[in-house]
Amino acid sequence: MELAEIIKDARKAAGLTQKELADHAGVAKNLVYDLEKGKMTVRYENILKVVDVLNIKIEYISPLGNRNA
């Protein structure tokens, strides 16, 4: 599963809109939109803010992580 899908699925499962997720993470709404569309021009520290709010383990989204753990 790609990062964009992981974030979108987790946001929907949490019952959050893009704006609500952005507000909780302290980032702009368009950043969440860009993440969900797979635009990888987003700074890593902002990705970390978003995945933290969604309780996604960084190991799960890291290309070096073990997704089966």
C-alpha positions as CSV (number, residue, x, y, z in Angstrom):
1,M,0.0,0.0,0.0
2,E,1.3,3.4,-0.9
3,L,1.7,6.3,1.6
4,A,-1.1,8.2,0.0
5,E,-3.5,5.3,0.5
6,I,-2.3,4.7,4.0
7,I,-2.9,8.3,5.1
8,K,-6.3,8.6,3.4
9,D,-7.6,5.3,4.8
10,A,-6.4,6.1,8.3
11,R,-7.9,9.6,8.1
12,K,-11.3,8.2,7.1
13,A,-11.1,5.5,9.7
14,A,-10.5,8.2,12.3
15,G,-13.6,10.0,11.0
16,L,-11.6,13.2,10.2
17,T,-11.9,15.5,7.2
18,Q,-8.7,16.7,5.5
19,K,-9.2,20.1,7.3
20,E,-9.6,18.5,10.7
21,L,-6.5,16.3,10.2
22,A,-4.5,19.4,9.1
23,D,-5.7,21.3,12.2
24,H,-4.8,18.5,14.6
25,A,-1.4,18.1,12.9
26,G,-0.7,21.8,12.7
27,V,-0.2,21.8,8.9
28,A,-2.0,23.4,6.0
29,K,-5.1,21.6,4.5
30,N,-3.5,21.5,1.1
31,L,-0.6,19.5,2.6
32,V,-3.0,16.7,3.6
33,Y,-4.5,16.9,0.1
34,D,-1.1,16.7,-1.5
35,L,-0.2,13.7,0.7
36,E,-3.4,11.9,-0.3
37,K,-2.8,12.5,-4.0
38,G,0.8,11.2,-3.7
39,K,2.6,14.5,-4.3
40,M,5.9,13.8,-2.6
41,T,7.0,17.4,-2.4
42,V,5.9,17.4,1.2
43,R,8.6,17.9,3.9
44,Y,9.4,14.8,5.9
45,E,8.7,16.6,9.2
46,N,5.2,17.5,8.1
47,I,4.6,13.9,7.1
48,L,5.6,12.9,10.6
49,K,3.1,15.4,12.1
50,V,0.3,13.8,10.1
51,V,1.2,10.2,10.8
52,D,1.5,11.0,14.5
53,V,-2.0,12.3,14.7
54,L,-3.2,9.2,12.9
55,N,-1.2,6.9,15.1
56,I,0.6,5.4,12.1
57,K,3.9,3.8,13.1
58,I,6.7,5.4,11.1
59,E,8.1,1.9,10.5
60,Y,5.0,1.1,8.5
61,I,5.5,4.0,6.0
62,S,9.2,4.0,5.8
63,P,10.7,2.2,2.8
64,L,13.2,0.7,5.2
65,G,10.6,-0.4,7.7
66,N,9.2,-3.9,8.1
67,R,5.6,-3.7,7.1
68,N,4.9,-7.2,8.3
69,A,5.9,-6.5,11.9
